[in-house]
Amino acid sequence: MYVKGFGYANQEKREAMTPQHRFRIASVSKLITAAAIMQMAEQGKLKLTDKVFGASGILSDSLYLNAKDKRVYQMEIRHLLQHTGGWKNAFRADPMFIPLEVAACMRTKPPIDLDLII
């Protein structure tokens, strides 16, 4: 195994990068997840038409059973892979980077935490 950090974790402070630094990988994770899902489909472990949420979904625990918009229970794995899940992002931005707008939509005072953003 080869592990090394390159560049700076904080360029302004000239803090060198180490393997222990943590970063959001953002959209890069979509490719990794899609490849893993397609391998699981090829192996017969899931179907792209499997439901994602709800009692019969692959994410069937109680955290995902009280959606405000019941259409979420019709969402299939393929919809997520094709970005056709049906959600509209009115802000055209990653919710991670617009905490004030998320707070306003959720009718709460900032600062907000990660659980609220999710």
LUMBA-968918 format. One record per residue: chain; residue number from 1; residue in one letter; x, y, z of N, C-alpha, C, O, CB in turn. Coordinates in steps of 0.001 Angstrom, whole numbers, always signed. Glycine has a CB too. Layout:
<sites>
unit,pos,code,nxx,nyy,nzz,caxx,cayy,cazz,cxx,cyy,czz,oxx,oyy,ozz,cbxx,cbyy,cbzz
A,NUM,a,X,Y,Z,X,Y,Z,X,Y,Z,X,Y,Z,X,Y,Z;
...
</sites>
This chain:
<sites>
unit,pos,code,nxx,nyy,nzz,caxx,cayy,cazz,cxx,cyy,czz,oxx,oyy,ozz,cbxx,cbyy,cbzz
A,1,m,+850,-1171,+0,+0,+0,+0,+897,+1236,+0,+1903,+1295,+707,-968,-3,+1224;
A,2,y,+507,+2218,-809,+1238,+3478,-873,+300,+4592,-425,-761,+4786,-1018,+1791,+3748,-2315;
A,3,v,+683,+5321,+612,-152,+6399,+1145,+708,+7637,+1309,+1741,+7603,+1979,-811,+5995,+2501;
A,4,k,+277,+8730,+695,+1020,+9978,+797,+82,+11135,+487,-813,+11015,-350,+2243,+9983,-161;
A,5,g,+291,+12241,+1160,-435,+13462,+852,+399,+14336,-55,+1622,+14390,+82,-809,+14215,+2130;
A,6,f,-246,+15020,-977,+462,+15902,-1901,-127,+17304,-1818,-1342,+17471,-1709,+385,+15361,-3353;
A,7,g,+731,+18298,-1868,+257,+19671,-1851,-40,+20143,-441,+554,+19684,+536,-975,+19810,-2712;
A,8,y,-977,+21073,-369,-1308,+21682,+917,-2759,+21424,+1301,-3665,+21513,+472,-1041,+23181,+875;
A,9,a,-2957,+21105,+2563,-4309,+20999,+3100,-4884,+22397,+3290,-6083,+22620,+3122,-4316,+20214,+4440;
A,10,n,-4008,+23334,+3642,-4385,+24729,+3797,-3264,+25558,+3177,-2200,+25737,+3770,-4626,+25109,+5315;
A,11,q,-3526,+26054,+1981,-2483,+26750,+1237,-2080,+28055,+1927,-901,+28411,+1932,-2955,+27033,-187;
A,12,e,-3052,+28772,+2509,-2735,+30039,+3168,-1800,+29852,+4358,-899,+30660,+4583,-4010,+30719,+3625;
A,13,k,-2021,+28785,+5112,-1174,+28505,+6282,+20,+27624,+5921,+853,+27317,+6773,-1998,+27829,+7382;
A,14,r,+96,+27219,+4652,+1149,+26330,+4161,+1214,+25033,+4975,+2289,+24514,+5272,+2505,+27043,+4206;
A,15,e,+45,+24539,+5316,-70,+23272,+6050,-17,+22129,+5046,-880,+22009,+4175,-1393,+23214,+6895;
A,16,a,+998,+21300,+5178,+1191,+20199,+4236,+72,+19167,+4339,-460,+18905,+5418,+2539,+19529,+4478;
A,17,m,-265,+18597,+3204,-1280,+17550,+3138,-718,+16248,+3701,+435,+15900,+3449,-1767,+17347,+1683;
A,18,t,-1536,+15539,+4459,-1171,+14212,+4957,-2302,+13243,+4618,-3408,+13688,+4310,-894,+14239,+6503;
A,19,p,-2063,+11958,+4664,-3133,+10997,+4413,-4268,+11073,+5445,-5356,+10550,+5203,-2560,+9600,+4396;
A,20,q,-4030,+11706,+6566,-5057,+11802,+7608,-6044,+12949,+7368,-7079,+13002,+8032,-4396,+11979,+8961;
A,21,h,-5760,+13851,+6457,-6692,+14942,+6174,-7943,+14390,+5496,-7873,+13458,+4695,-6022,+16021,+5285;
A,22,r,-9085,+14981,+5830,-10365,+14535,+5271,-10953,+15642,+4407,-10911,+16818,+4769,-11359,+14136,+6400;
A,23,f,-11499,+15250,+3263,-12126,+16188,+2345,-13433,+15606,+1838,-13594,+14387,+1777,-11186,+16522,+1172;
A,24,r,-14356,+16466,+1477,-15562,+16020,+793,-15158,+15605,-617,-14433,+16334,-1294,-16668,+17143,+771;
A,25,i,-15610,+14471,-1053,-15278,+14050,-2408,-16362,+14462,-3395,-16191,+14315,-4605,-15070,+12541,-2458;
A,26,a,-17474,+14976,-2884,-18538,+15568,-3694,-18944,+14653,-4840,-19200,+13468,-4627,-18097,+16918,-4243;
A,27,s,-19003,+15180,-6029,-19551,+14453,-7175,-18706,+13275,-7636,-19198,+12440,-8395,-19729,+15388,-8310;
A,28,v,-17463,+13179,-7210,-16634,+12034,-7582,-17274,+10737,-7073,-17152,+9686,-7703,-15197,+12192,-7015;
A,29,s,-17950,+10823,-5939,-18565,+9626,-5361,-19678,+9066,-6247,-19996,+7880,-6153,-19120,+9940,-3979;
A,30,k,-20273,+9893,-7102,-21342,+9411,-7988,-20823,+8322,-8924,-21509,+7326,-9153,-21930,+10578,-8810;
A,31,l,-19636,+8500,-9456,-19073,+7513,-10381,-18758,+6204,-9672,-19017,+5124,-10203,-17811,+8061,-11041;
A,32,i,-18203,+6305,-8481,-17862,+5118,-7702,-19133,+4362,-7326,-19202,+3139,-7450,-17064,+5503,-6433;
A,33,t,-20132,+5103,-6869,-21403,+4487,-6479,-22085,+3842,-7682,-22582,+2721,-7579,-22335,+5531,-5840;
A,34,a,-22114,+4533,-8817,-22754,+3992,-10016,-22065,+2701,-10467,-22737,+1739,-10838,-22731,+5032,-11152;
A,35,a,-20733,+2675,-10437,-20006,+1468,-10829,-20328,+312,-9887,-20520,-819,-10334,-18491,+1733,-10845;
A,36,a,-20388,+589,-8596,-20715,-465,-7626,-22146,-974,-7830,-22395,-2177,-7753,-20541,+58,-6183;
A,37,i,-23069,-71,-8086,-24462,-475,-8319,-24572,-1340,-9565,-25271,-2353,-9558,-25371,+760,-8454;
A,38,m,-23891,-952,-10629,-23956,-1734,-11862,-23341,-3121,-11670,-23839,-4098,-12230,-23241,-993,-12999;
A,39,q,-22268,-3217,-10887,-21686,-4532,-10591,-22678,-5385,-9805,-22832,-6575,-10080,-20365,-4380,-9797;
A,40,m,-23348,-4780,-8833,-24337,-5527,-8047,-25503,-5980,-8926,-26036,-7072,-8732,-24857,-4667,-6879;
A,41,a,-25901,-5147,-9890,-26969,-5533,-10817,-26520,-6702,-11689,-27275,-7650,-11901,-27384,-4335,-11700;
A,42,e,-25286,-6632,-12196,-24759,-7729,-13013,-24684,-9033,-12231,-24869,-10110,-12797,-23380,-7371,-13547;
A,43,q,-24413,-8939,-10931,-24311,-10118,-10069,-25679,-10596,-9583,-25766,-11606,-8884,-23420,-9814,-8875;
A,44,g,-26738,-9888,-9942,-28086,-10282,-9542,-28429,-9926,-8105,-29417,-10430,-7571,-28253,-11746,-9733;
A,45,k,-27646,-9078,-7473,-27898,-8701,-6081,-28980,-7631,-5959,-29564,-7453,-4890,-26616,-8206,-5437;
A,46,l,-29241,-6931,-7039,-30325,-5945,-7077,-30710,-5726,-8523,-29986,-6111,-9441,-29908,-4599,-6399;
A,47,k,-31871,-5096,-8715,-32333,-4732,-10053,-32412,-3216,-10114,-32690,-2571,-9103,-33722,-5390,-10387;
A,48,l,-32176,-2647,-11265,-32240,-1197,-11419,-33665,-678,-11233,-33878,+520,-11051,-31710,-788,-12791;
A,49,t,-34635,-1590,-11281,-36036,-1206,-11064,-36469,-1384,-9608,-37634,-1154,-9281,-36946,-2026,-11969;
A,50,d,-35553,-1788,-8737,-35881,-1904,-7309,-36208,-525,-6749,-35580,+473,-7103,-34705,-2550,-6514;
A,51,k,-37204,-493,-5869,-37556,+753,-5188,-36447,+1122,-4205,-35775,+249,-3655,-38924,+619,-4451;
A,52,v,-36263,+2428,-3992,-35219,+2911,-3095,-35761,+3111,-1685,-35170,+2634,-716,-34627,+4219,-3622;
A,53,f,-36889,+3817,-1569,-37433,+4170,-253,-38728,+3423,+34,-39313,+2809,-859,-37673,+5675,-164;
A,54,g,-39165,+3480,+1270,-40415,+2846,+1671,-40201,+1467,+2240,-39077,+968,+2288,-41353,+2768,+507;
A,55,a,-41279,+855,+2668,-41220,-445,+3341,-40594,-1525,+2460,-39931,-2429,+2970,-42615,-875,+3761;
A,56,s,-40799,-1439,+1135,-40228,-2454,+244,-38957,-1960,-441,-38427,-2645,-1317,-41253,-2865,-808;
A,57,g,-38463,-797,-64,-37269,-233,-690,-35982,-757,-88,-35976,-1352,+989,-37294,+1259,-583;
A,58,i,-34887,-525,-805,-33593,-967,-289,-33185,-140,+933,-32383,-595,+1749,-32516,-867,-1386;
A,59,l,-33726,+1054,+1061,-33546,+1872,+2272,-34877,+1867,+3009,-35632,+2839,+2956,-33080,+3356,+1927;
A,60,s,-35153,+783,+3686,-36482,+592,+4275,-36542,+844,+5776,-37582,+611,+6393,-36949,-794,+4000;
A,61,d,-35450,+1315,+6376,-35530,+1544,+7820,-36404,+2760,+8122,-36762,+3508,+7212,-34120,+1739,+8417;
A,62,s,-36739,+2954,+9362,-37720,+3959,+9764,-37335,+5384,+9385,-38204,+6246,+9261,-37929,+3887,+11239;
A,63,l,-36043,+5640,+9198,-35591,+6971,+8807,-36199,+7394,+7472,-36383,+8588,+7233,-34067,+7009,+8724;
A,64,y,-36510,+6451,+6609,-36987,+6742,+5267,-38467,+6423,+5071,-38919,+6300,+3932,-36175,+5976,+4270;
A,65,l,-39219,+6288,+6138,-40617,+5877,+6004,-41617,+7005,+6209,-42819,+6762,+6099,-40909,+4790,+6975;
A,66,n,-41189,+8206,+6496,-42120,+9307,+6752,-41879,+10484,+5818,-41813,+11626,+6272,-42004,+9767,+8196;
A,67,a,-41749,+10229,+4539,-41505,+11298,+3572,-42727,+12188,+3445,-43857,+11698,+3441,-41128,+10718,+2205;
A,68,k,-42511,+13485,+3342,-43617,+14427,+3152,-44230,+14253,+1770,-45446,+14362,+1609,-43136,+15879,+3342;
A,69,d,-43398,+13984,+778,-43870,+13794,-587,-43894,+12294,-865,-42842,+11676,-1028,-42963,+14554,-1623;
A,70,k,-45072,+11713,-918,-45233,+10255,-1065,-44733,+9726,-2400,-44555,+8518,-2551,-46685,+9880,-900;
A,71,r,-44502,+10612,-3384,-43971,+10146,-4671,-42590,+9544,-4526,-42146,+8787,-5389,-43924,+11289,-5668;
A,72,v,-41905,+9873,-3438,-40562,+9339,-3220,-40572,+7807,-3175,-39570,+7167,-3496,-39975,+9900,-1919;
A,73,y,-41700,+7228,-2779,-41784,+5774,-2673,-41874,+5079,-4035,-41804,+3852,-4104,-42980,+5395,-1835;
A,74,q,-42025,+5836,-5101,-42029,+5277,-6449,-40644,+5315,-7092,-40439,+4776,-8179,-43020,+6027,-7319;
A,75,m,-39704,+5954,-6413,-38365,+6122,-6973,-37619,+4798,-7032,-37579,+4040,-6063,-37569,+7132,-6154;
A,76,e,-37028,+4540,-8194,-36247,+3328,-8416,-34762,+3677,-8490,-34390,+4836,-8677,-36704,+2608,-9710;
A,77,i,-33923,+2652,-8340,-32479,+2855,-8411,-32103,+3527,-9728,-31258,+4422,-9748,-31733,+1514,-8260;
A,78,r,-32719,+3106,-10818,-32386,+3686,-12127,-32655,+5189,-12164,-31929,+5929,-12828,-33186,+2990,-13233;
A,79,h,-33685,+5645,-11463,-33982,+7079,-11435,-32820,+7862,-10822,-32474,+8948,-11289,-35278,+7345,-10645;
A,80,l,-32229,+7301,-9779,-31099,+7989,-9151,-29885,+7996,-10070,-29178,+8999,-10167,-30742,+7326,-7814;
A,81,l,-29647,+6884,-10740,-28505,+6818,-11662,-28678,+7756,-12857,-27696,+8281,-13384,-28313,+5385,-12156;
A,82,q,-29913,+7964,-13281,-30190,+8806,-14447,-30491,+10262,-14067,-30759,+11090,-14937,-31359,+8232,-15226;
A,83,h,-30446,+10561,-12787,-30790,+11901,-12292,-32204,+12290,-12691,-32472,+13439,-13044,-29797,+12940,-12820;
A,84,t,-33104,+11312,-12630,-34506,+11577,-12959,-35392,+11268,-11757,-36523,+10808,-11911,-34949,+10742,-14185;
A,85,g,-34872,+11523,-10568,-35606,+11241,-9343,-36806,+12141,-9128,-37705,+11808,-8356,-34697,+11359,-8182;
A,86,g,-36828,+13275,-9802,-37999,+14129,-9718,-37863,+15331,-8820,-38767,+16166,-8779,-39125,+13344,-9266;
A,87,w,-36769,+15451,-8101,-36612,+16616,-7229,-36149,+17809,-8027,-35348,+17679,-8954,-35625,+16324,-6098;
A,88,k,-36647,+18954,-7672,-36236,+20193,-8324,-35436,+21013,-7326,-35890,+21265,-6210,-37467,+20997,-8854;
A,89,n,-34267,+21418,-7726,-33425,+22249,-6880,-33609,+23692,-7337,-32955,+24132,-8283,-31914,+21807,-6951;
A,90,a,-34491,+24426,-6676,-34809,+25801,-7068,-33606,+26719,-6983,-33548,+27728,-7686,-35918,+26345,-6204;
A,91,f,-32644,+26388,-6134,-31485,+27255,-5955,-30367,+26951,-6940,-29415,+27723,-7050,-30964,+27129,-4551;
A,92,r,-30471,+25827,-7664,-29433,+25415,-8592,-28062,+25396,-7916,-27064,+25826,-8494,-29412,+26341,-9804;
A,93,a,-28033,+24899,-6705,-26791,+24867,-5937,-26799,+23655,-5019,-27854,+23091,-4726,-26605,+26171,-5120;
A,94,d,-25634,+23268,-4576,-25480,+22178,-3624,-25953,+22679,-2262,-25429,+23676,-1766,-23994,+21673,-3564;
A,95,p,-26927,+22013,-1646,-27415,+22459,-336,-26321,+22591,+717,-26474,+23342,+1680,-28457,+21507,+161;
A,96,m,-25221,+21869,+540,-24116,+21971,+1497,-23547,+23380,+1555,-22975,+23781,+2569,-23014,+20988,+1137;
A,97,f,-23702,+24138,+465,-23053,+25437,+361,-24024,+26608,+403,-23630,+27742,+130,-22262,+25499,-898;
A,98,i,-25284,+26357,+739,-26262,+27441,+862,-27045,+27288,+2168,-28271,+27172,+2143,-27231,+27450,-357;
A,99,p,-26347,+27289,+3309,-27012,+27016,+4584,-28103,+28034,+4947,-29082,+27662,+5593,-25986,+26981,+5680;
A,100,l,-27967,+29282,+4558,-28994,+30269,+4894,-30295,+29978,+4151,-31379,+30110,+4720,-28504,+31686,+4564;
A,101,e,-30193,+29588,+2894,-31377,+29242,+2122,-32038,+27977,+2662,-33265,+27888,+2724,-31013,+29059,+651;
A,102,v,-31224,+27006,+3050,-31769,+25776,+3626,-32484,+26096,+4936,-33577,+25584,+5182,-30646,+24728,+3860;
A,103,a,-31887,+26927,+5770,-32520,+27321,+7033,-33861,+27993,+6776,-34841,+27711,+7465,-31601,+28264,+7830;
A,104,a,-33908,+28880,+5785,-35165,+29564,+5460,-36221,+28573,+4985,-37378,+28655,+5396,-34930,+30637,+4386;
A,105,c,-35826,+27627,+4114,-36776,+26628,+3621,-37287,+25726,+4742,-38441,+25297,+4734,-36127,+25782,+2533;
A,106,m,-36420,+25449,+5696,-36789,+24566,+6806,-37407,+25335,+7973,-37752,+24759,+9005,-35566,+23798,+7289;
A,107,r,-37538,+26648,+7786,-38143,+27526,+8797,-37459,+27396,+10158,-38107,+27214,+11188,-39629,+27212,+8941;
A,108,t,-36136,+27495,+10127,-35351,+27443,+11353,-34277,+28519,+11300,-33937,+29018,+10227,-34721,+26041,+11554;
A,109,k,-33753,+28866,+12448,-32716,+29885,+12514,-31344,+29253,+12291,-31062,+28165,+12792,-32762,+30618,+13870;
A,110,p,-30494,+29949,+11532,-29124,+29460,+11402,-28363,+29677,+12688,-28771,+30503,+13504,-28407,+30150,+10242;
A,111,p,-27281,+28972,+12896,-26673,+28012,+11981,-27413,+26684,+12002,-28043,+26325,+12997,-25207,+27797,+12335;
A,112,i,-27330,+25960,+10894,-27985,+24661,+10804,-26926,+23562,+10840,-25749,+23807,+10572,-28845,+24559,+9511;
A,113,d,-27356,+22366,+11172,-26417,+21260,+11233,-26570,+20356,+10008,-27485,+20523,+9201,-26623,+20456,+12523;
A,114,l,-25665,+19410,+9892,-25651,+18516,+8739,-26936,+17699,+8626,-27415,+17458,+7518,-24458,+17587,+8820;
A,115,d,-27498,+17270,+9753,-28733,+16480,+9711,-29864,+17273,+9046,-30650,+16704,+8288,-29148,+16054,+11139;
A,116,l,-29953,+18559,+9317,-30999,+19380,+8717,-30763,+19540,+7217,-31712,+19496,+6434,-31060,+20757,+9397;
A,117,i,-29535,+19721,+6821,-29233,+19847,+5393,-29620,+18579,+4654,-30213,+18637,+3577,-27743,+20153,+5175;
A,118,i,-29289,+17446,+5225,-29609,+16158,+4592,-31102,+15970,+4544,-31580,+14950,+4049,-28950,+14986,+5343;
</sites>
